[in-house]
Amino acid sequence: MSCFKNILPVMMIPFISWSTLACAEGEKLVEIRIQGNRRIEAAAILNTIKMRAGDSLTGEKTDADIRAIYKLGHFQDVQALKEESDKGVVLIYLVQEKAIVREITFEGNKEITTDKLKEAVEFRLNSVFSPKDLAKSVAKIKKLYGDDGYYLADVLTEVKKTSTSDMKVLFKIVEGEKVLIKEIRLDGNKAFTDSKVKGIMETKEKWFMSWLTGAGTYKEDVLKNDTLLIADHYLNNGFINIKVGEPVVKLNDAKTSLDVSISITEGEQYRIGAIGFKGELLEPEAYLLTKLKSEPGSVFNRSILRTDIGVLTDVYGDKGYAFATINPLTRLDNEKKSVDMTFDVEKGELVTIERINIAGNPKTRDKVIRREVRVTEGGLYNSSGLKRSKQNLMNLGFFEEANVATARGSASNKLNVNIDVKEKPTGTFSIGGGYSSLDGLIAQGSVQQANFLGLGLKANLSASLGGVSQTYAIGLTDPYFMDTKWTLGGDIYRSEREYTDYSRKLSGADIKGGYPISDSIGTFMMYKYEIKNIYQPSLEYLAYNNADPGNYPLGETTTSAVFSSITHNNTDYRMDPSFGFINSFSAEYAGLGGNNKFARFITDHTYFHPVYKKLIASTKLTLGYIAEVGQPIPIDEKFYLGGIGSLRGYESRTVSPITKNITGINGAIVYTGGEKELFGNIELTFPLLPEAGLKGVVFFDYGNSFTDTSKAFPLLTSYGGGIRWASPIGPLRLEYGIPLKPRTGIDSSSGRLEFSIGSMF
């Protein structure tokens, strides 16, 4: 009996292939063919098998080849077939390709869009169908619904073949009603109230605004993480034996809500006992103790302990020991309820920086980046220097991202620093029109480049034409003049503006420079020369000035002045700070020639602090004083407050000493300006659309401008809110301020809506 057409199903090959091909065992193959394939090329299949024409046929080799074909993942069945031909034995691999998904449809989904459901499906159109992927897809879709509160949602599937090789998949969704968490029950918490513990959790109970906030939605992974947050809170308050049980989630009998139960075993509260050090100490223990936040007698806090480990690591890292290990050894005294801590230090090798590699900067020159880096090639490793380098690069405003990482160098004691930046547009061109709360109708055009020629130069060319103002300016500043730390720049400008009591034309130019004392302290100096003309006085101002013409003369004058300032800025990100201080003091003296003479001093202080996540609180205080230098102070140089830059809700330049009841004009008011100013604010900013750079703000402003200190109080105050947008043409502010006590005949009790495009204060 001859051997022919022996069919070997792939799943049975390990057991029967040898015997069924036994009669052909050892025969020479004259040809190997592939049959049954439609999409997959025969050549691709033949490439995966070991046997070739001319080889001896064996069951073992056939088994191995079938497994190799099956592993390609395109076939649901593979069989071996032997035929006799005139020339000899022909081996045929008969394959059955897996079906291809040609259609994916959904039914019954109302709460989740089809596009979002498609993202959860593990397979795509025109891909190979897999029952395993189908099961994963069902699980992911159920999780999507569960994360939105549809805890009872069910997903059914129908798989239909439309041809021998094609199929369609239908997901039938039964969404059910939304099921939210009605109550979170805590058991065992004594040190902290239920409200305190629940406040730590991300999972919340449902309330009447759940439709907006999403509170009450059950998410398994979030609830599990909540147990870690609770445990972490206890560990940060001395409860080192805390145990938080697995959350128990139950559906109520009516299947309308969920109840969550969490058991807590607090244990006793422990305080810090003795603190010591051992190992390779580079500094006296007394010095190292000053670096720690942990103190003997204080409640043990695991978070602070982690911070202390980081601080000590930086102490060694700043001396070049990049691989220093700080191991905190603890010893419990259960009677005293205390934890003794010993920091065991291994300093490791002294490490130097071998190379600094820069990538991702096709526009910005390498030197612009290197001059902000606080480590040097060939110098010792410095952990604080690396952190500062990243901060400096982000503060330039040239990059969306700036990653600073280390990598092993050519030896164990050498590291390379890899700086990878992602550039962002630093030039803006705008032309258009609008309405300004200060200037009325306005047309404007500007070209600005914060990274001119990729050298870090700051260049601007701008013009603004408004209903009551015109401004033109051109300027260029090099923050690292001739590759030194000196800043050098200059501006030429011209403006014309109509104020309440008069109009002013001004043409001027300045040359400015500066030098950084450190990364957080900088100095600035400027000389300016201005020609200005005060004209078109109002009838009220003219009457007031005629009564005492020596005070504020009209006509053309010149100002020759020097200005200097020193600024301390240790904020985390200068473009948009979330914590830190900005402190500055400036002095200006006019009198180096020119007609106008005065001395002005201003001190400004702002503090930023995160309140909760992205909710940032800030407070600002500004004090100013301008003094006569042998002659009256020009009226336009005095202090005027009001408007979006100082006291929101009050009209610009109306917060000032005023003169009323001028002879011959009943009810007239002239704003004469103050020789002193005091103003500030408290603000809370929060993200609205983080991806678009849109924020919300609420504020409280206070301040006054005065000459007689006894008339400084009570301060004028206002409150309000608004939005801020980091728009492509610059930071935009739209804010509404309401005076708390409007001044009769001057302020609107309903408040003022104002906007500006420019730097935020």
ZAMARGU-4260 file (C-alpha; in steps of 0.2 Angstrom, whole numbers, plus 5000, padded with zeros to 4 digits):
<rodrens>
0) 5000/5000/5000 | 5008/5016/4995 | 5009/5032/5006 | 4999/5047/4998 | 4989/5062/5004
5) 4993/5059/5022 | 4984/5074/5030 | 4992/5079/5047 | 4982/5092/5058 | 4994/5103/5066
10) 4987/5100/5084 | 4990/5081/5082 | 5007/5082/5073 | 5018/5078/5089 | 5009/5062/5091
15) 5005/5055/5074 | 5016/5064/5061 | 5031/5052/5062 | 5020/5036/5060 | 5010/5043/5045
20) 5025/5048/5036 | 5035/5033/5041 | 5033/5025/5024 | 5042/5040/5016 | 5055/5041/5030
25) 5072/5045/5022 | 5065/5048/5005 | 5072/5063/4995 | 5061/5078/4993 | 5060/5085/4976
30) 5049/5099/4980 | 5040/5109/4994 | 5024/5118/4990 | 5012/5130/5000 | 4994/5129/4997
35) 4979/5138/5004 | 4987/5154/5007 | 4978/5170/5000 | 4986/5185/5008 | 5003/5178/5014
40) 5015/5176/5000 | 5022/5158/4999 | 5040/5164/4999 | 5037/5172/5016 | 5031/5155/5022
45) 5045/5145/5014 | 5057/5157/5022 | 5052/5151/5040 | 5054/5132/5037 | 5070/5122/5038
50) 5067/5108/5025 | 5072/5111/5007 | 5071/5101/4991 | 5084/5088/4991 | 5083/5085/5010
55) 5077/5068/5017 | 5059/5068/5023 | 5057/5065/5042 | 5043/5067/5054 | 5053/5077/5066
60) 5058/5090/5053 | 5040/5091/5047 | 5034/5094/5065 | 5047/5108/5067 | 5042/5117/5051
65) 5023/5116/5055 | 5026/5124/5072 | 5037/5138/5063 | 5023/5142/5051 | 5010/5142/5065
70) 5021/5154/5075 | 5019/5167/5061 | 5002/5171/5069 | 4993/5172/5052 | 4986/5154/5052
75) 4972/5145/5062 | 4977/5128/5055 | 4992/5120/5046 | 4993/5103/5039 | 5006/5092/5030
80) 5002/5083/5014 | 5013/5071/5005 | 5011/5067/4986 | 5020/5056/4975 | 5026/5063/4958
85) 5035/5056/4943 | 5051/5064/4949 | 5049/5059/4968 | 5041/5065/4984 | 5032/5082/4985
90) 5029/5089/5002 | 5014/5101/5003 | 5010/5112/5018 | 4991/5116/5018 | 4987/5132/5028
95) 4971/5140/5033 | 4973/5158/5036 | 4965/5167/5051 | 4950/5178/5047 | 4952/5197/5044
100) 4941/5209/5053 | 4933/5220/5040 | 4920/5228/5050 | 4919/5234/5069 | 4902/5241/5075
105) 4894/5246/5091 | 4876/5246/5097 | 4868/5254/5112 | 4882/5266/5117 | 4875/5283/5122
110) 4887/5289/5136 | 4903/5285/5128 | 4907/5290/5110 | 4910/5277/5097 | 4928/5284/5093
115) 4932/5282/5112 | 4926/5264/5112 | 4936/5260/5096 | 4952/5266/5105 | 4948/5252/5118
120) 4947/5238/5105 | 4963/5228/5105 | 4962/5224/5086 | 4959/5236/5071 | 4951/5235/5054
125) 4960/5224/5042 | 4969/5215/5056 | 4969/5196/5060 | 4955/5191/5072 | 4960/5184/5089
130) 4947/5178/5102 | 4960/5183/5115 | 4960/5201/5109 | 4941/5201/5108 | 4940/5196/5127
135) 4953/5210/5131 | 4943/5222/5121 | 4927/5218/5131 | 4936/5220/5148 | 4943/5237/5142
140) 4926/5243/5137 | 4918/5238/5153 | 4932/5247/5162 | 4928/5263/5152 | 4910/5262/5158
145) 4915/5258/5175 | 4927/5273/5176 | 4912/5284/5171 | 4901/5276/5185 | 4891/5263/5174
150) 4897/5249/5185 | 4883/5237/5179 | 4887/5240/5160 | 4887/5224/5150 | 4896/5221/5134
155) 4890/5207/5122 | 4899/5202/5106 | 4894/5194/5089 | 4907/5188/5077 | 4900/5184/5060
160) 4910/5177/5045 | 4906/5187/5029 | 4917/5176/5018 | 4929/5162/5020 | 4942/5174/5026
165) 4933/5190/5032 | 4922/5193/5047 | 4913/5207/5056 | 4913/5210/5075 | 4898/5218/5083
170) 4899/5225/5101 | 4882/5226/5109 | 4882/5237/5124 | 4869/5237/5138 | 4874/5253/5148
175) 4862/5252/5162 | 4860/5266/5175 | 4874/5276/5182 | 4879/5269/5199 | 4889/5280/5211
180) 4897/5278/5228 | 4884/5284/5241 | 4894/5281/5257 | 4912/5278/5261 | 4913/5270/5278
185) 4929/5271/5288 | 4932/5259/5303 | 4946/5261/5316 | 4952/5279/5313 | 4953/5288/5329
190) 4968/5300/5327 | 4959/5308/5312 | 4941/5312/5308 | 4931/5304/5294 | 4931/5320/5285
195) 4950/5322/5286 | 4953/5304/5279 | 4940/5306/5266 | 4949/5323/5261 | 4965/5313/5257
200) 4956/5301/5246 | 4953/5304/5227 | 4938/5294/5228 | 4923/5304/5234 | 4905/5301/5239
205) 4891/5307/5227 | 4883/5324/5230 | 4871/5335/5220 | 4885/5342/5209 | 4892/5325/5205
210) 4885/5327/5187 | 4898/5341/5185 | 4912/5335/5196 | 4912/5317/5194 | 4912/5314/5213
215) 4905/5296/5217 | 4913/5287/5202 | 4920/5271/5207 | 4937/5267/5199 | 4946/5251/5206
220) 4963/5257/5203 | 4960/5274/5211 | 4952/5267/5226 | 4967/5255/5229 | 4978/5270/5227
225) 4968/5279/5240 | 4973/5266/5253 | 4991/5270/5250 | 4987/5288/5252 | 4979/5285/5268
230) 4993/5274/5274 | 5005/5288/5268 | 4996/5301/5278 | 4997/5291/5294 | 5016/5287/5291
235) 5019/5305/5289 | 5011/5308/5306 | 5020/5295/5316 | 5009/5280/5315 | 5023/5268/5309
240) 5012/5252/5312 | 4998/5258/5301 | 4988/5245/5292 | 4974/5249/5279 | 4964/5235/5273
245) 4958/5232/5256 | 4942/5242/5251 | 4926/5232/5251 | 4914/5238/5238 | 4896/5232/5239
250) 4881/5236/5228 | 4865/5240/5237 | 4850/5229/5236 | 4841/5241/5224 | 4857/5241/5213
255) 4856/5260/5213 | 4872/5264/5223 | 4889/5258/5230 | 4895/5257/5248 | 4913/5257/5251
260) 4921/5251/5268 | 4939/5253/5273 | 4946/5246/5289 | 4961/5255/5297 | 4972/5249/5311
265) 4982/5264/5317 | 4993/5258/5331 | 5003/5270/5342 | 5010/5287/5337 | 5029/5288/5337
270) 5041/5303/5339 | 5059/5305/5333 | 5072/5300/5346 | 5091/5302/5343 | 5098/5306/5326
275) 5115/5301/5322 | 5127/5298/5308 | 5140/5285/5303 | 5150/5279/5289 | 5161/5291/5278
280) 5157/5308/5284 | 5163/5323/5275 | 5156/5336/5286 | 5154/5337/5305 | 5138/5329/5312
285) 5133/5346/5319 | 5133/5353/5301 | 5124/5338/5294 | 5110/5340/5307 | 5107/5358/5302
290) 5103/5351/5284 | 5089/5340/5291 | 5071/5345/5293 | 5069/5330/5305 | 5071/5335/5324
295) 5072/5325/5340 | 5056/5325/5349 | 5045/5329/5333 | 5033/5317/5326 | 5040/5305/5314
300) 5037/5309/5296 | 5041/5297/5282 | 5040/5311/5269 | 5052/5322/5278 | 5064/5307/5281
305) 5064/5305/5262 | 5067/5324/5260 | 5082/5323/5272 | 5089/5308/5262 | 5088/5318/5247
310) 5096/5333/5255 | 5111/5323/5262 | 5113/5315/5245 | 5114/5332/5237 | 5127/5337/5251
315) 5138/5323/5244 | 5133/5326/5226 | 5138/5344/5227 | 5156/5338/5232 | 5157/5326/5217
320) 5151/5310/5225 | 5137/5306/5212 | 5134/5289/5219 | 5134/5292/5237 | 5122/5281/5247
325) 5112/5287/5262 | 5104/5272/5271 | 5093/5277/5286 | 5094/5264/5300 | 5080/5265/5312
330) 5078/5258/5329 | 5061/5257/5338 | 5058/5260/5356 | 5041/5253/5359 | 5041/5259/5377
335) 5045/5277/5374 | 5036/5276/5357 | 5051/5284/5348 | 5061/5280/5333 | 5080/5283/5333
340) 5088/5286/5316 | 5105/5284/5310 | 5110/5289/5293 | 5123/5277/5286 | 5134/5285/5273
345) 5144/5278/5259 | 5151/5291/5248 | 5157/5280/5233 | 5169/5287/5220 | 5173/5305/5216
350) 5165/5308/5199 | 5170/5320/5186 | 5160/5326/5171 | 5167/5319/5155 | 5156/5327/5141
355) 5141/5338/5140 | 5131/5332/5125 | 5117/5344/5118 | 5103/5338/5106 | 5086/5345/5100
360) 5092/5362/5096 | 5092/5365/5077 | 5090/5384/5080 | 5098/5388/5096 | 5117/5389/5096
365) 5125/5376/5108 | 5134/5390/5117 | 5117/5398/5122 | 5113/5382/5131 | 5130/5379/5138
370) 5131/5395/5147 | 5116/5391/5157 | 5124/5374/5163 | 5131/5374/5180 | 5143/5360/5178
375) 5158/5359/5167 | 5168/5346/5157 | 5182/5340/5167 | 5174/5347/5183 | 5167/5338/5197
380) 5149/5331/5197 | 5137/5343/5206 | 5119/5338/5209 | 5113/5355/5213 | 5122/5362/5198
385) 5112/5350/5187 | 5096/5354/5195 | 5100/5373/5192 | 5105/5370/5174 | 5087/5363/5170
390) 5079/5377/5179 | 5090/5390/5170 | 5086/5382/5153 | 5067/5383/5156 | 5068/5401/5162
395) 5076/5406/5145 | 5058/5403/5138 | 5066/5396/5122 | 5061/5378/5126 | 5045/5368/5129
400) 5055/5354/5138 | 5073/5354/5144 | 5079/5337/5151 | 5096/5335/5159 | 5101/5318/5163
405) 5118/5309/5166 | 5125/5293/5158 | 5140/5282/5161 | 5156/5289/5154 | 5172/5280/5148
410) 5176/5274/5166 | 5166/5271/5182 | 5171/5287/5189 | 5165/5298/5174 | 5148/5303/5169
415) 5142/5312/5153 | 5128/5325/5154 | 5115/5323/5141 | 5104/5339/5138 | 5089/5336/5127
420) 5079/5351/5123 | 5063/5354/5113 | 5063/5371/5105 | 5047/5381/5104 | 5043/5397/5094
425) 5052/5412/5101 | 5047/5424/5088 | 5030/5432/5086 | 5023/5443/5072 | 5006/5451/5074
430) 4995/5464/5066 | 4977/5468/5069 | 4966/5478/5080 | 4955/5478/5095 | 4949/5488/5109
435) 4959/5492/5125 | 4951/5496/5141 | 4964/5510/5143 | 4966/5517/5125 | 4949/5513/5117
440) 4950/5507/5099 | 4968/5501/5094 | 4978/5495/5079 | 4994/5487/5082 | 5008/5477/5074
445) 5024/5470/5082 | 5038/5458/5078 | 5047/5451/5093 | 5061/5438/5094 | 5067/5432/5111
450) 5080/5421/5103 | 5086/5432/5088 | 5098/5422/5076 | 5098/5408/5089 | 5110/5418/5100
455) 5098/5422/5114 | 5097/5440/5108 | 5080/5449/5112 | 5074/5460/5098 | 5058/5469/5095
460) 5050/5481/5083 | 5032/5487/5087 | 5019/5500/5084 | 5002/5503/5092 | 4989/5516/5086
465) 4975/5518/5097 | 4960/5530/5100 | 4970/5540/5113 | 4988/5533/5111 | 5002/5530/5098
470) 5017/5520/5103 | 5032/5515/5092 | 5048/5505/5098 | 5063/5496/5092 | 5076/5488/5103
475) 5089/5474/5104 | 5097/5466/5120 | 5111/5454/5121 | 5110/5445/5138 | 5128/5439/5136
480) 5137/5453/5128 | 5153/5446/5119 | 5150/5430/5128 | 5153/5438/5145 | 5140/5438/5159
485) 5136/5456/5155 | 5119/5461/5148 | 5120/5475/5135 | 5105/5483/5125 | 5096/5498/5119
490) 5079/5505/5114 | 5073/5519/5104 | 5054/5524/5107 | 5041/5537/5104 | 5024/5538/5111
495) 5009/5550/5111 | 4995/5548/5124 | 4980/5558/5129 | 4977/5558/5148 | 4962/5564/5158
500) 4970/5582/5161 | 4982/5584/5147 | 4991/5575/5132 | 5009/5570/5131 | 5022/5567/5117
505) 5038/5558/5122 | 5053/5553/5111 | 5067/5544/5119 | 5081/5532/5119 | 5091/5521/5132
510) 5106/5511/5134 | 5105/5497/5147 | 5116/5484/5155 | 5116/5472/5169 | 5127/5459/5178
515) 5121/5443/5188 | 5128/5441/5205 | 5122/5424/5206 | 5108/5413/5197 | 5095/5421/5208
520) 5102/5439/5210 | 5105/5451/5196 | 5109/5469/5194 | 5102/5481/5180 | 5108/5498/5175
525) 5101/5510/5162 | 5103/5528/5155 | 5089/5536/5146 | 5086/5553/5137 | 5069/5559/5134
530) 5061/5574/5125 | 5043/5576/5130 | 5029/5589/5127 | 5014/5592/5139 | 5000/5600/5129
535) 4982/5602/5126 | 4977/5604/5144 | 4959/5602/5150 | 4950/5617/5156 | 4951/5610/5174
540) 4970/5607/5173 | 4973/5624/5164 | 4963/5633/5178 | 4972/5623/5191 | 4989/5627/5183
545) 4985/5645/5181 | 4982/5647/5199 | 4999/5641/5203 | 5009/5640/5187 | 5026/5635/5195
550) 5019/5618/5199 | 5017/5609/5183 | 5023/5619/5168 | 5016/5615/5150 | 5027/5614/5135
555) 5043/5604/5130 | 5055/5598/5143 | 5070/5585/5143 | 5074/5571/5155 | 5092/5564/5157
560) 5091/5550/5170 | 5100/5535/5176 | 5091/5520/5183 | 5098/5505/5193 | 5090/5490/5201
565) 5094/5474/5210 | 5082/5459/5209 | 5082/5443/5219 | 5072/5429/5210 | 5072/5411/5217
570) 5055/5406/5209 | 5054/5388/5201 | 5049/5394/5183 | 5050/5413/5179 | 5038/5412/5165
575) 5024/5405/5176 | 5030/5403/5194 | 5022/5391/5207 | 5033/5395/5222 | 5047/5406/5227
580) 5050/5425/5230 | 5053/5439/5218 | 5061/5454/5227 | 5067/5470/5219 | 5073/5487/5223
585) 5076/5501/5210 | 5082/5519/5211 | 5081/5532/5197 | 5089/5549/5197 | 5085/5563/5184
590) 5096/5578/5184 | 5111/5573/5174 | 5107/5588/5162 | 5089/5591/5156 | 5075/5601/5163
595) 5067/5588/5174 | 5074/5583/5191 | 5068/5570/5203 | 5073/5555/5212 | 5062/5539/5212
600) 5063/5523/5223 | 5053/5508/5221 | 5053/5491/5231 | 5043/5477/5225 | 5040/5460/5233
605) 5030/5445/5227 | 5028/5428/5234 | 5021/5412/5226 | 5016/5396/5235 | 5006/5381/5229
610) 4990/5378/5240 | 4984/5362/5233 | 4990/5354/5217 | 4989/5367/5203 | 4981/5380/5214
615) 4994/5393/5217 | 4993/5408/5229 | 5003/5423/5227 | 5004/5440/5236 | 5012/5456/5230
620) 5017/5472/5239 | 5024/5488/5230 | 5030/5503/5239 | 5036/5519/5229 | 5043/5536/5233
625) 5048/5551/5222 | 5057/5566/5229 | 5060/5583/5223 | 5078/5588/5218 | 5078/5607/5218
630) 5062/5609/5209 | 5044/5603/5208 | 5042/5585/5201 | 5034/5584/5184 | 5016/5579/5185
635) 5018/5565/5173 | 5032/5557/5183 | 5021/5555/5199 | 5012/5540/5205 | 4995/5536/5198
640) 4986/5519/5202 | 4971/5511/5195 | 4968/5499/5181 | 4974/5481/5177 | 4992/5485/5182
645) 4988/5490/5200 | 4970/5492/5207 | 4958/5483/5196 | 4940/5490/5197 | 4946/5508/5197
650) 4949/5518/5181 | 4967/5519/5176 | 4977/5534/5184 | 4962/5539/5195 | 4969/5533/5211
655) 4979/5549/5215 | 4978/5564/5226 | 4965/5576/5218 | 4961/5594/5218 | 4942/5599/5218
660) 4932/5615/5217 | 4945/5625/5206 | 4941/5643/5205 | 4929/5647/5191 | 4924/5628/5187
665) 4912/5620/5199 | 4914/5602/5202 | 4931/5601/5193 | 4943/5587/5197 | 4962/5587/5193
670) 4972/5571/5197 | 4988/5579/5203 | 4998/5562/5206 | 5006/5556/5222 | 5023/5557/5228
675) 5021/5540/5237 | 5012/5524/5232 | 5007/5508/5241 | 4998/5494/5233 | 4997/5475/5232
680) 4986/5460/5230 | 4982/5442/5235 | 4979/5431/5220 | 4973/5413/5218 | 4977/5405/5200
685) 4971/5388/5194 | 4971/5379/5178 | 4955/5379/5167 | 4962/5371/5151 | 4980/5367/5155
690) 4984/5360/5137 | 4979/5377/5130 | 4988/5387/5144 | 4971/5394/5150 | 4970/5399/5169
695) 4957/5406/5180 | 4961/5419/5193 | 4952/5427/5208 | 4960/5442/5217 | 4959/5455/5231
700) 4968/5472/5227 | 4973/5486/5239 | 4982/5502/5238 | 4983/5521/5237 | 4994/5535/5230
705) 4997/5550/5241 | 5008/5564/5246 | 5003/5567/5263 | 5006/5550/5273 | 4992/5554/5285
710) 4980/5552/5270 | 4986/5535/5264 | 4973/5526/5274 | 4960/5519/5272 | 4967/5510/5257
715) 4956/5508/5242 | 4952/5489/5239 | 4944/5479/5226 | 4940/5461/5222 | 4936/5451/5206
720) 4941/5437/5195 | 4946/5433/5177 | 4956/5422/5165 | 4974/5422/5159 | 4979/5414/5143
725) 4997/5411/5136 | 4992/5416/5119 | 5003/5415/5104 | 5005/5434/5104 | 5009/5435/5122
730) 5000/5433/5139 | 4982/5439/5138 | 4973/5445/5154 | 4954/5447/5154 | 4949/5453/5172
735) 4934/5460/5181 | 4937/5471/5196 | 4924/5478/5208 | 4928/5492/5221 | 4923/5488/5239
740) 4919/5506/5243 | 4917/5516/5226 | 4922/5534/5227 | 4907/5545/5224 | 4907/5553/5207
745) 4923/5544/5202 | 4920/5525/5202 | 4907/5513/5196 | 4900/5502/5209 | 4897/5488/5196
750) 4915/5487/5193 | 4926/5487/5177 | 4930/5474/5164 | 4948/5476/5158 | 4960/5466/5147
755) 4978/5468/5142 | 4991/5458/5131 | 5009/5459/5139 | 5018/5452/5154 | 5009/5446/5169
760) 5012/5454/5186
</rodrens>
